Amino acid sequence: MAATLGAGTVASLVHGRSPTTVDEMAQLLHATLVASGRLTLPTGDAAAAWVIQNGVMAADGWASIYPPLHTVLLALGVAGGGAWLVGPIMTGVATGASSWVIERTAGAASGRLAGLLLCVSPFWLLVGGTHLSHTTAAAALALLAACCLAARDATTRSRGLLWALGAGGAAGAAICARPWVGLVCGAAIVASMGPELMRRDRTRSWLPRLVAVGLGGTPFAVLLFWWNSTLFGHPL
């Protein structure tokens, strides 16, 4: 909550609740189109005027280069009149999940200190107060690490499978927000924490958890492939 309030304060007082970079402007414009029920902006004879950084001309008009998840979240914010809140909310999620992971791996004192440092970090709050998709990717990656630990500590098979499902969803969300960041950082998290996620109990193998991970990520893969195919002509 403190990180959300801090990033929200920065968004209001420093950024004026408005995009301040071309990256934000392009994605927020695209989100505004999505909120209105369109995936592209018809440009007609003015197509040349829309050849801007971080934008492309798709078959049906202009679109941003960005993948769907953060764009959709911004679109929900636009529809609700608070797109500027998406970044601070994601920053709060990322801070809470990261602090919890550090607490479970390095002790309560370390977790609380990490949370405090994040809540007062100028870089963390300045990025958190923007419309950038980095915030959604950070939240998803932090949740991925948290789900791996929760699966390790699950007291029942069903809870272990539920957390494995969450881990797959978090990994998929990170890729669906920023593909390369999600793939590289998500792979690093899974490589380091995968044994915890796949820890078997006394009678069951790791295979059901692996299936749960795949099921959790499937909806995000479908969304990403559909988005790419529709806008850019190929799922990849």
C-alpha positions as CSV (number, residue, x, y, z in Angstrom):
1,M,0.0,0.0,0.0
2,A,2.8,2.4,0.9
3,A,4.5,1.8,-2.5
4,T,1.2,2.4,-4.3
5,L,0.6,5.6,-2.4
6,G,4.2,6.7,-3.1
7,A,4.0,6.0,-6.8
8,G,0.6,7.5,-7.0
9,T,1.9,10.7,-5.4
10,V,4.8,10.8,-8.0
11,A,2.3,10.2,-10.8
12,S,0.2,13.1,-9.6
13,L,2.8,15.7,-8.5
14,V,5.7,14.9,-10.8
15,H,4.2,13.4,-13.9
16,G,0.9,15.3,-13.7
17,R,-1.0,12.0,-14.3
18,S,0.1,12.2,-17.9
19,P,2.5,10.3,-20.1
20,T,5.9,11.9,-20.3
21,T,7.7,9.6,-22.8
22,V,6.9,8.5,-26.4
23,D,6.6,4.9,-25.1
24,E,3.8,5.9,-22.7
25,M,2.1,8.1,-25.2
26,A,2.0,5.4,-27.9
27,Q,0.7,2.7,-25.6
28,L,-1.8,4.9,-23.9
29,L,-3.2,6.0,-27.3
30,H,-3.5,2.4,-28.3
31,A,-5.2,1.6,-24.9
32,T,-7.7,4.4,-25.6
33,L,-8.5,2.7,-29.0
34,V,-9.0,-0.6,-27.2
35,A,-11.3,1.0,-24.6
36,S,-13.4,2.3,-27.5
37,G,-13.7,-1.1,-29.0
38,R,-11.0,-0.9,-31.7
39,L,-7.6,-2.5,-32.2
40,T,-6.3,0.0,-34.7
41,L,-6.7,3.6,-35.7
42,P,-7.8,4.2,-39.3
43,T,-5.6,6.8,-40.8
44,G,-6.9,7.1,-44.4
45,D,-4.7,9.3,-46.5
46,A,-2.8,10.6,-43.4
47,A,-0.9,7.4,-42.8
48,A,2.5,9.1,-43.3
49,A,1.7,11.4,-40.3
50,W,1.3,8.3,-38.1
51,V,4.7,6.8,-38.7
52,I,6.0,7.5,-35.2
53,Q,8.3,5.8,-32.8
54,N,6.8,2.8,-31.1
55,G,3.9,2.7,-33.6
56,V,3.4,0.6,-36.7
57,M,1.0,0.5,-39.6
58,A,-1.1,-2.7,-39.4
59,A,-3.4,-3.8,-42.2
60,D,-6.3,-1.9,-40.8
61,G,-4.5,1.2,-39.5
62,W,-2.1,2.5,-36.8
63,A,-1.3,0.4,-33.8
64,S,1.4,0.5,-31.1
65,I,4.2,-2.1,-31.0
66,Y,3.2,-3.2,-27.5
67,P,1.9,-6.6,-26.5
68,P,-1.6,-6.9,-25.1
69,L,-1.6,-7.3,-21.3
70,H,-0.5,-3.8,-20.1
71,T,-2.4,-2.2,-23.0
72,V,-5.6,-3.9,-21.9
73,L,-5.0,-2.9,-18.2
74,L,-4.5,0.7,-19.4
75,A,-7.7,0.4,-21.5
76,L,-9.6,-0.7,-18.3
77,G,-8.1,2.4,-16.6
78,V,-9.2,4.6,-19.5
79,A,-12.7,3.2,-19.3
80,G,-12.8,3.8,-15.5
81,G,-11.2,7.3,-15.8
82,G,-8.0,6.3,-14.0
83,A,-5.4,5.0,-16.4
84,W,-2.7,6.8,-14.4
85,L,-3.4,4.4,-11.5
86,V,-2.4,1.3,-13.3
87,G,1.4,1.9,-12.7
88,P,1.1,2.6,-9.0
89,I,-1.2,-0.4,-8.4
90,M,1.2,-2.7,-10.2
91,T,4.1,-1.1,-8.3
92,G,2.4,-1.9,-5.0
93,V,1.8,-5.5,-6.1
94,A,5.5,-5.9,-7.1
95,T,6.7,-4.4,-3.9
96,G,4.5,-6.6,-1.7
97,A,5.3,-9.8,-3.5
98,S,9.0,-9.0,-3.6
99,S,9.2,-8.2,0.1
100,W,7.3,-11.5,0.9
101,V,9.7,-13.5,-1.2
102,I,12.7,-12.0,0.5
103,E,11.2,-12.5,3.9
104,R,10.6,-16.2,3.2
105,T,14.1,-16.7,1.8
106,A,16.3,-14.4,3.9
107,G,14.3,-13.7,7.0
108,A,11.6,-11.3,8.3
109,A,14.0,-8.5,9.0
110,S,15.4,-8.6,5.5
111,G,12.0,-8.7,3.9
112,R,10.8,-5.7,5.9
113,L,14.0,-3.8,5.1
114,A,13.6,-4.6,1.4
115,G,10.0,-3.4,1.4
116,L,11.0,-0.2,3.1
117,L,13.8,0.5,0.7
118,L,11.5,-0.1,-2.3
119,C,8.9,2.2,-0.9
120,V,11.4,5.1,-0.7
121,S,13.5,4.3,-3.8
122,P,13.3,7.3,-6.2
123,F,13.9,5.1,-9.3
124,W,11.2,2.6,-8.2
125,L,8.6,5.3,-7.5
126,L,9.4,7.4,-10.6
127,V,8.9,4.4,-12.9
128,G,6.0,3.2,-10.8
129,G,4.2,6.5,-11.4
130,T,4.3,6.2,-15.2
131,H,2.1,4.4,-17.8
132,L,5.0,2.1,-18.7
133,S,4.5,-1.6,-19.0
134,H,7.6,-2.2,-16.9
135,T,5.3,-2.0,-13.8
136,T,3.1,-4.9,-14.9
137,A,6.0,-7.0,-15.9
138,A,7.7,-6.4,-12.5
139,A,4.4,-7.3,-10.7
140,A,4.1,-10.5,-12.7
141,L,7.7,-11.6,-12.1
142,A,7.4,-10.9,-8.4
143,L,4.2,-13.0,-8.2
144,L,6.0,-15.8,-10.1
145,A,8.7,-16.0,-7.5
146,A,6.1,-15.8,-4.7
147,C,4.0,-18.6,-6.3
148,C,7.1,-20.8,-6.5
149,L,7.7,-20.5,-2.8
150,A,4.0,-20.9,-1.9
151,A,4.0,-24.1,-3.9
152,R,7.0,-25.3,-2.0
153,D,5.3,-24.7,1.3
154,A,1.9,-26.0,0.3
155,T,0.5,-28.3,3.0
156,T,-1.8,-30.2,0.6
157,R,-1.6,-31.5,-3.0
158,S,-4.5,-29.3,-4.1
159,R,-2.8,-26.1,-2.8
160,G,0.4,-27.1,-4.4
161,L,-1.4,-27.4,-7.7
162,L,-3.2,-24.1,-7.2
163,W,0.1,-22.3,-6.6
164,A,1.7,-24.0,-9.6
165,L,-1.3,-22.8,-11.7
166,G,-0.6,-19.3,-10.3
167,A,3.1,-19.6,-11.2
168,G,2.2,-20.4,-14.8
169,G,-0.3,-17.5,-14.9
170,A,2.3,-15.1,-13.6
171,A,5.0,-16.2,-16.0
172,G,2.4,-15.9,-18.9
173,A,1.4,-12.4,-17.7
174,A,5.1,-11.2,-17.6
175,I,5.6,-12.5,-21.2
176,C,2.3,-10.9,-22.3
177,A,3.3,-7.6,-20.9
178,R,7.0,-7.5,-22.0
179,P,7.9,-10.6,-24.0
180,W,11.7,-10.5,-23.8
181,V,11.7,-9.4,-20.2
182,G,9.2,-12.1,-19.3
183,L,11.1,-14.8,-21.1
184,V,14.6,-13.9,-19.8
185,C,13.7,-12.9,-16.2
186,G,11.0,-15.6,-16.0
187,A,13.4,-18.3,-17.1
188,A,16.0,-17.1,-14.6
189,I,13.4,-17.3,-11.8
190,V,12.2,-20.7,-12.8
191,A,15.8,-22.0,-13.2
192,S,16.6,-20.8,-9.7
193,M,13.3,-21.6,-8.0
194,G,12.0,-24.4,-10.2
195,P,13.1,-27.1,-7.8
196,E,11.0,-25.5,-5.1
197,L,8.0,-25.2,-7.4
198,M,8.2,-28.8,-8.5
199,R,9.1,-30.3,-5.2
200,R,7.2,-33.6,-4.9
201,D,5.3,-34.8,-1.9
202,R,5.5,-38.3,-0.5
203,T,3.3,-40.0,-3.1
204,R,3.0,-37.7,-6.1
205,S,5.5,-36.8,-8.8
206,W,6.1,-33.3,-10.1
207,L,4.2,-34.0,-13.4
208,P,0.8,-32.6,-12.1
209,R,2.4,-29.4,-11.1
210,L,4.1,-29.1,-14.5
211,V,0.7,-29.5,-16.2
212,A,-0.7,-26.9,-13.8
213,V,2.0,-24.4,-14.8
214,G,1.2,-25.0,-18.5
215,L,-2.5,-24.5,-17.9
216,G,-1.9,-21.3,-16.0
217,G,0.1,-19.8,-18.8
218,T,-2.1,-20.9,-21.6
219,P,-4.7,-18.1,-21.6
220,F,-1.9,-15.5,-21.8
221,A,-0.3,-17.4,-24.7
222,V,-3.6,-17.5,-26.5
223,L,-4.1,-13.8,-26.0
224,L,-0.6,-12.9,-27.1
225,F,-0.7,-15.1,-30.2
226,W,-4.2,-13.8,-31.2
227,W,-3.0,-10.2,-30.7
228,N,0.1,-10.6,-32.8
229,S,-1.8,-12.5,-35.5
230,T,-4.6,-10.0,-35.7
231,L,-2.3,-6.9,-35.7
232,F,0.9,-8.0,-37.3
233,G,0.0,-11.1,-39.3
234,H,1.9,-13.8,-37.3
235,P,1.6,-15.2,-33.8
236,L,5.3,-14.6,-33.1
